[in-house]
């Protein structure tokens, strides 16, 4: 078993042409293109997917390898997963050769083998550079080919950076230099994820509402902050993909994700010095400004140097806990405090601010002036409300969202009444106020 650490990028044809010349700037070993074929296996009811596993047989140069990838995490384009590899004499699945302890307790491996069948495949040429960077060895693989089921297929142009030896920080630093050549964007979807989607018939990916962030009741403030920023980044990257695939309405969701990230930095500014995130916040503000106009093209925005650099910098900031270098002993105590207690305080402040904002507002134009403030505060509630009753949170948010929708639809006669209903409702958190 190994822990695979990879950064995945989607590439344009222009980037492909510049890749070799760009990589020549670092000490490296080069491997000419080879044909790789991968067949992925699954049961009729997607049992492996439900276990967060992926199973494939890879064929290259008449040699075969069975690989099982287990649970892990994805942050931005940084993928870290457990991986088990077994050499095979021929391209025939034999999961009995995998370690018995990798399966959930009680799994009948023989029965599972009988249920497995090919679901989709990937066919591509792989070109490899082994780079020496800092104190690390990083493999850069360029894959050009397709992901396919029996009925559907889509092309793939990917650049994968895999840490072979050394520090995770080096692969992130190297990536920040590599993306300056342009034509790359972080890829949150693995080849397997794309294959599963094709196997489902490749339905359009829907635009999603920003979720109420679910957190453990015993989470620390630091864990809550990481979860909030990760949720914003995930929302951004998911809707970037939707936007690039032709759904123009996803542009608003990308804008919402950027706002959520800025709000997260603002609310956690109480525990992390603002200078620790100043550069990231500036980048996010600049990106939001580029989305003011509806005629922004998805390709231009998503592959822009600013967008890619911001996602990569945020991934680096989170993966390496870069705020720690700005945190003293007092700051550490705040970070390790209860996130639920922190949320109580912040939600009370938001509630007080909304009451003060809308208590005396009567005229429609005044409501319009407050719409942006309302949207920002409700986004912040989504980041803080995950440890409370889902039903109570939905009711509280729903009253304010009714007001928000009425402002957007210019339902002028309803605005004062809806504001009053939202203001008068009971809170769902333990009422609290911040210490002075």
MIZA-642555 format. One record per residue (C-alpha): residue number from 1; residue in one letter; x, y, z. Coordinates in steps of 0.05 Angstrom, whole numbers. Example, Ala and Ser with C-alpha at 12.3 -4.5 7.8 and 13.67 -1.06 7.14 Angstrom:
<nodes>
{1; a; {246; -90; 156}}
{2; s; {273; -21; 143}}
</nodes>
This chain:
<nodes>
{1; x; {0; 0; 0}}
{2; x; {24; 70; -17}}
{3; x; {-4; 139; -6}}
{4; x; {-9; 173; -74}}
{5; x; {-1; 249; -74}}
{6; x; {-19; 282; -140}}
{7; x; {-37; 349; -169}}
{8; x; {-82; 343; -231}}
{9; x; {-89; 396; -285}}
{10; x; {-133; 401; -346}}
{11; x; {-93; 426; -406}}
{12; x; {-109; 464; -469}}
{13; x; {-76; 448; -536}}
{14; x; {-32; 510; -528}}
{15; x; {-5; 485; -462}}
{16; x; {11; 418; -493}}
{17; x; {56; 452; -545}}
{18; x; {94; 490; -490}}
{19; x; {100; 435; -438}}
{20; x; {165; 402; -460}}
{21; x; {201; 468; -469}}
{22; x; {178; 492; -402}}
{23; x; {200; 429; -365}}
{24; x; {268; 431; -398}}
{25; x; {286; 487; -349}}
{26; x; {293; 437; -292}}
{27; x; {339; 376; -284}}
{28; x; {299; 317; -310}}
{29; x; {295; 248; -341}}
{30; x; {248; 239; -400}}
{31; x; {206; 179; -421}}
{32; x; {177; 178; -491}}
{33; x; {101; 169; -501}}
{34; x; {72; 100; -486}}
{35; x; {2; 73; -498}}
{36; x; {-37; 58; -435}}
{37; x; {-104; 23; -431}}
{38; x; {-143; 21; -365}}
{39; x; {-207; -18; -354}}
{40; x; {-247; 1; -292}}
{41; x; {-292; -49; -257}}
{42; x; {-356; -41; -216}}
{43; x; {-418; -78; -193}}
{44; x; {-488; -65; -219}}
{45; x; {-504; -26; -156}}
{46; x; {-438; 13; -153}}
{47; x; {-415; -21; -90}}
{48; x; {-342; 1; -98}}
{49; x; {-363; 73; -109}}
{50; x; {-404; 70; -45}}
{51; x; {-342; 45; -9}}
{52; x; {-303; 104; -40}}
{53; x; {-260; 55; -79}}
{54; x; {-237; 50; -151}}
{55; x; {-212; -14; -184}}
{56; x; {-177; -20; -251}}
{57; x; {-130; -62; -293}}
{58; x; {-77; -23; -330}}
{59; x; {-42; -50; -391}}
{60; x; {23; -22; -419}}
{61; x; {76; -56; -463}}
{62; x; {41; -123; -454}}
{63; x; {47; -119; -379}}
{64; x; {-12; -113; -332}}
{65; x; {-25; -85; -263}}
{66; x; {-87; -87; -219}}
{67; x; {-97; -24; -177}}
{68; x; {-146; -10; -121}}
{69; x; {-151; 62; -98}}
{70; x; {-182; 71; -29}}
{71; x; {-210; 129; 10}}
{72; x; {-173; 194; 12}}
{73; x; {-185; 267; 3}}
{74; x; {-185; 318; -53}}
{75; x; {-168; 391; -40}}
{76; x; {-169; 436; -101}}
{77; x; {-131; 394; -151}}
{78; x; {-90; 359; -97}}
{79; x; {-110; 286; -92}}
{80; x; {-85; 241; -36}}
{81; x; {-110; 168; -34}}
{82; x; {-88; 99; -11}}
{83; x; {-66; 56; -69}}
{84; x; {-55; -19; -75}}
{85; x; {-19; -48; -136}}
{86; x; {-13; -121; -157}}
{87; x; {25; -145; -219}}
{88; x; {-16; -192; -264}}
{89; x; {6; -244; -315}}
{90; x; {-54; -227; -359}}
{91; x; {-111; -176; -362}}
{92; x; {-157; -217; -318}}
{93; x; {-187; -189; -254}}
{94; x; {-168; -227; -190}}
{95; x; {-184; -187; -128}}
{96; x; {-164; -246; -83}}
{97; x; {-93; -222; -94}}
{98; x; {-107; -157; -58}}
{99; x; {-96; -153; 18}}
{100; x; {-156; -180; 55}}
{101; x; {-156; -123; 105}}
{102; x; {-173; -70; 53}}
{103; x; {-245; -94; 47}}
{104; x; {-300; -75; 97}}
{105; x; {-311; -126; 151}}
{106; x; {-353; -185; 129}}
{107; x; {-340; -176; 54}}
{108; x; {-347; -241; 14}}
{109; x; {-289; -230; -35}}
{110; x; {-308; -289; -79}}
{111; x; {-380; -264; -86}}
{112; x; {-355; -193; -99}}
{113; x; {-309; -218; -154}}
{114; x; {-369; -251; -189}}
{115; x; {-408; -186; -187}}
{116; x; {-354; -143; -218}}
{117; x; {-355; -125; -292}}
{118; x; {-321; -73; -337}}
{119; x; {-356; -5; -332}}
{120; x; {-313; 42; -372}}
{121; x; {-242; 49; -398}}
{122; x; {-189; 101; -411}}
{123; x; {-142; 99; -470}}
{124; x; {-85; 149; -474}}
{125; x; {-13; 164; -491}}
{126; x; {29; 181; -431}}
{127; x; {92; 223; -435}}
{128; x; {134; 228; -372}}
{129; x; {186; 276; -342}}
{130; x; {219; 261; -275}}
{131; x; {238; 329; -247}}
{132; x; {285; 345; -190}}
{133; x; {258; 405; -152}}
{134; x; {281; 428; -84}}
{135; x; {294; 365; -44}}
{136; x; {241; 325; -81}}
{137; x; {229; 282; -143}}
{138; x; {165; 299; -180}}
{139; x; {137; 259; -238}}
{140; x; {101; 300; -291}}
{141; x; {56; 258; -335}}
{142; x; {20; 286; -396}}
{143; x; {-39; 243; -417}}
{144; x; {-74; 251; -484}}
{145; x; {-132; 206; -503}}
{146; x; {-203; 191; -481}}
{147; x; {-249; 164; -427}}
{148; x; {-302; 117; -457}}
{149; x; {-361; 72; -444}}
{150; x; {-392; 28; -497}}
{151; x; {-437; 86; -519}}
{152; x; {-403; 151; -498}}
{153; x; {-334; 181; -495}}
{154; x; {-299; 247; -481}}
{155; x; {-228; 270; -495}}
{156; x; {-176; 281; -441}}
{157; x; {-116; 326; -439}}
{158; x; {-86; 322; -370}}
{159; x; {-21; 340; -335}}
{160; x; {-10; 302; -270}}
{161; x; {43; 319; -220}}
{162; x; {59; 261; -172}}
{163; x; {106; 267; -113}}
{164; x; {153; 207; -119}}
{165; x; {200; 228; -63}}
{166; x; {205; 288; -17}}
{167; x; {159; 341; 12}}
{168; x; {88; 358; -7}}
{169; x; {106; 431; -4}}
{170; x; {154; 421; -62}}
{171; x; {101; 395; -109}}
{172; x; {57; 455; -93}}
{173; x; {114; 504; -103}}
{174; x; {134; 471; -168}}
{175; x; {62; 474; -193}}
{176; x; {60; 549; -179}}
{177; x; {119; 557; -226}}
{178; x; {93; 510; -279}}
{179; x; {25; 543; -287}}
{180; x; {58; 609; -307}}
{181; x; {64; 579; -377}}
{182; x; {-12; 584; -383}}
{183; x; {-64; 536; -410}}
{184; x; {-72; 496; -346}}
{185; x; {-127; 494; -294}}
{186; x; {-134; 451; -232}}
{187; x; {-175; 389; -243}}
{188; x; {-218; 366; -185}}
{189; x; {-248; 308; -225}}
{190; x; {-206; 245; -232}}
{191; x; {-209; 201; -294}}
{192; x; {-251; 152; -254}}
{193; x; {-301; 206; -234}}
{194; x; {-309; 225; -307}}
{195; x; {-317; 152; -327}}
{196; x; {-371; 140; -275}}
{197; x; {-409; 202; -301}}
{198; x; {-406; 176; -372}}
{199; x; {-430; 108; -348}}
{200; x; {-492; 143; -320}}
{201; x; {-507; 171; -389}}
{202; x; {-468; 236; -381}}
{203; x; {-527; 276; -354}}
{204; x; {-518; 352; -350}}
{205; x; {-486; 371; -284}}
{206; x; {-536; 415; -246}}
{207; x; {-522; 483; -216}}
{208; x; {-524; 473; -140}}
{209; x; {-543; 518; -84}}
{210; x; {-486; 534; -36}}
{211; x; {-492; 481; 19}}
{212; x; {-499; 490; 94}}
{213; x; {-432; 465; 117}}
{214; x; {-437; 402; 160}}
{215; x; {-387; 400; 217}}
{216; x; {-377; 356; 277}}
{217; x; {-406; 385; 342}}
{218; x; {-337; 376; 374}}
{219; x; {-297; 409; 317}}
{220; x; {-245; 462; 333}}
{221; x; {-247; 532; 304}}
{222; x; {-187; 512; 260}}
{223; x; {-224; 452; 233}}
{224; x; {-285; 495; 220}}
{225; x; {-243; 546; 182}}
{226; x; {-210; 492; 139}}
{227; x; {-278; 461; 124}}
{228; x; {-309; 529; 106}}
{229; x; {-253; 548; 58}}
{230; x; {-252; 478; 28}}
{231; x; {-327; 482; 16}}
{232; x; {-319; 548; -21}}
{233; x; {-263; 520; -64}}
{234; x; {-303; 457; -80}}
{235; x; {-364; 500; -99}}
{236; x; {-320; 542; -144}}
{237; x; {-287; 483; -180}}
{238; x; {-351; 443; -189}}
{239; x; {-386; 502; -222}}
{240; x; {-325; 520; -263}}
{241; x; {-333; 452; -295}}
{242; x; {-408; 463; -305}}
{243; x; {-395; 531; -336}}
{244; x; {-342; 505; -383}}
{245; x; {-390; 451; -407}}
{246; x; {-439; 505; -431}}
{247; x; {-485; 524; -374}}
{248; x; {-478; 599; -370}}
{249; x; {-519; 603; -305}}
{250; x; {-460; 570; -269}}
{251; x; {-423; 636; -274}}
{252; x; {-466; 663; -217}}
{253; x; {-449; 602; -175}}
{254; x; {-374; 614; -187}}
{255; x; {-384; 686; -164}}
{256; x; {-421; 660; -103}}
{257; x; {-363; 614; -87}}
{258; x; {-313; 671; -90}}
{259; x; {-358; 712; -44}}
{260; x; {-364; 653; 5}}
{261; x; {-288; 648; 7}}
{262; x; {-281; 722; 21}}
{263; x; {-334; 718; 76}}
{264; x; {-298; 658; 107}}
{265; x; {-234; 697; 111}}
{266; x; {-272; 755; 142}}
{267; x; {-307; 714; 195}}
{268; x; {-244; 676; 215}}
{269; x; {-205; 741; 216}}
{270; x; {-223; 741; 290}}
{271; x; {-175; 682; 301}}
{272; x; {-125; 687; 243}}
{273; x; {-88; 752; 232}}
{274; x; {-112; 786; 169}}
{275; x; {-41; 793; 144}}
{276; x; {-38; 717; 139}}
{277; x; {-91; 718; 83}}
{278; x; {-83; 788; 54}}
{279; x; {-53; 765; -13}}
{280; x; {-107; 712; -22}}
{281; x; {-163; 760; -6}}
{282; x; {-136; 810; -57}}
{283; x; {-136; 756; -111}}
{284; x; {-207; 736; -95}}
{285; x; {-230; 809; -98}}
{286; x; {-197; 818; -166}}
{287; x; {-230; 754; -192}}
{288; x; {-299; 777; -169}}
{289; x; {-288; 843; -206}}
{290; x; {-275; 805; -271}}
{291; x; {-343; 770; -264}}
{292; x; {-383; 835; -259}}
{293; x; {-399; 831; -334}}
{294; x; {-444; 775; -360}}
{295; x; {-405; 769; -425}}
{296; x; {-343; 738; -392}}
{297; x; {-326; 674; -428}}
{298; x; {-317; 611; -386}}
{299; x; {-254; 589; -422}}
{300; x; {-221; 657; -413}}
{301; x; {-238; 662; -339}}
{302; x; {-224; 590; -318}}
{303; x; {-157; 585; -353}}
{304; x; {-135; 656; -334}}
{305; x; {-70; 663; -296}}
{306; x; {-106; 698; -238}}
{307; x; {-159; 643; -230}}
{308; x; {-110; 585; -232}}
{309; x; {-59; 620; -188}}
{310; x; {-113; 636; -136}}
{311; x; {-139; 565; -133}}
{312; x; {-68; 538; -127}}
{313; x; {-48; 588; -74}}
{314; x; {-111; 572; -34}}
{315; x; {-97; 497; -40}}
{316; x; {-25; 510; -16}}
{317; x; {-50; 554; 42}}
{318; x; {-97; 500; 65}}
{319; x; {-54; 438; 53}}
{320; x; {6; 467; 88}}
{321; x; {-32; 504; 143}}
{322; x; {4; 568; 124}}
{323; x; {-34; 610; 176}}
{324; x; {6; 575; 230}}
{325; x; {67; 617; 218}}
{326; x; {26; 679; 237}}
{327; x; {-4; 649; 300}}
{328; x; {24; 661; 369}}
{329; x; {5; 623; 433}}
{330; x; {-58; 664; 443}}
{331; x; {-78; 653; 371}}
{332; x; {-67; 578; 378}}
{333; x; {-114; 576; 437}}
{334; x; {-168; 610; 395}}
{335; x; {-157; 561; 338}}
{336; x; {-165; 501; 384}}
{337; x; {-227; 528; 418}}
{338; x; {-297; 501; 404}}
{339; x; {-323; 517; 334}}
{340; x; {-395; 511; 358}}
{341; x; {-382; 564; 412}}
{342; x; {-348; 607; 360}}
{343; x; {-408; 598; 314}}
{344; x; {-456; 618; 370}}
{345; x; {-420; 684; 377}}
{346; x; {-414; 698; 303}}
{347; x; {-486; 678; 287}}
{348; x; {-510; 725; 343}}
{349; x; {-470; 781; 311}}
{350; x; {-500; 766; 242}}
{351; x; {-570; 765; 271}}
{352; x; {-560; 831; 306}}
{353; x; {-532; 862; 242}}
{354; x; {-591; 838; 200}}
{355; x; {-641; 864; 250}}
{356; x; {-606; 932; 252}}
{357; x; {-602; 933; 176}}
{358; x; {-675; 918; 161}}
{359; x; {-713; 943; 223}}
{360; x; {-724; 1013; 196}}
{361; x; {-722; 999; 121}}
{362; x; {-789; 1015; 87}}
{363; x; {-777; 1038; 16}}
{364; x; {-763; 989; -42}}
{365; x; {-700; 1025; -63}}
{366; x; {-674; 1019; 8}}
{367; x; {-684; 944; 6}}
{368; x; {-646; 941; -60}}
{369; x; {-588; 978; -27}}
{370; x; {-585; 925; 28}}
{371; x; {-589; 864; -18}}
{372; x; {-514; 853; -24}}
{373; x; {-505; 856; 51}}
{374; x; {-562; 806; 61}}
{375; x; {-531; 757; 11}}
{376; x; {-463; 761; 44}}
{377; x; {-491; 749; 114}}
{378; x; {-533; 690; 92}}
{379; x; {-472; 659; 58}}
{380; x; {-434; 666; 124}}
{381; x; {-491; 631; 160}}
{382; x; {-483; 572; 112}}
{383; x; {-410; 567; 135}}
{384; x; {-427; 569; 209}}
{385; x; {-493; 531; 218}}
{386; x; {-472; 459; 204}}
{387; x; {-471; 435; 276}}
{388; x; {-544; 453; 289}}
{389; x; {-611; 421; 272}}
{390; x; {-617; 420; 196}}
{391; x; {-692; 433; 201}}
{392; x; {-684; 493; 247}}
{393; x; {-629; 522; 203}}
{394; x; {-672; 513; 140}}
{395; x; {-731; 549; 173}}
{396; x; {-689; 608; 197}}
{397; x; {-653; 615; 130}}
{398; x; {-718; 606; 92}}
{399; x; {-750; 669; 122}}
{400; x; {-690; 711; 102}}
{401; x; {-686; 678; 33}}
{402; x; {-759; 695; 21}}
{403; x; {-741; 768; 32}}
{404; x; {-680; 760; -13}}
{405; x; {-723; 731; -69}}
{406; x; {-775; 786; -61}}
{407; x; {-721; 839; -68}}
{408; x; {-695; 806; -131}}
{409; x; {-765; 800; -162}}
{410; x; {-784; 870; -142}}
{411; x; {-844; 847; -101}}
{412; x; {-848; 916; -69}}
{413; x; {-912; 907; -28}}
{414; x; {-886; 845; 7}}
{415; x; {-818; 871; 29}}
{416; x; {-834; 904; 97}}
{417; x; {-877; 846; 120}}
{418; x; {-825; 793; 99}}
{419; x; {-770; 833; 134}}
{420; x; {-812; 836; 197}}
{421; x; {-825; 761; 196}}
{422; x; {-750; 746; 188}}
{423; x; {-730; 794; 243}}
{424; x; {-781; 766; 294}}
{425; x; {-765; 692; 286}}
{426; x; {-729; 654; 342}}
{427; x; {-656; 636; 333}}
{428; x; {-632; 564; 323}}
{429; x; {-566; 572; 359}}
{430; x; {-551; 582; 432}}
{431; x; {-561; 656; 440}}
{432; x; {-494; 688; 455}}
{433; x; {-455; 752; 449}}
{434; x; {-382; 763; 438}}
{435; x; {-340; 784; 498}}
{436; x; {-321; 856; 497}}
</nodes>
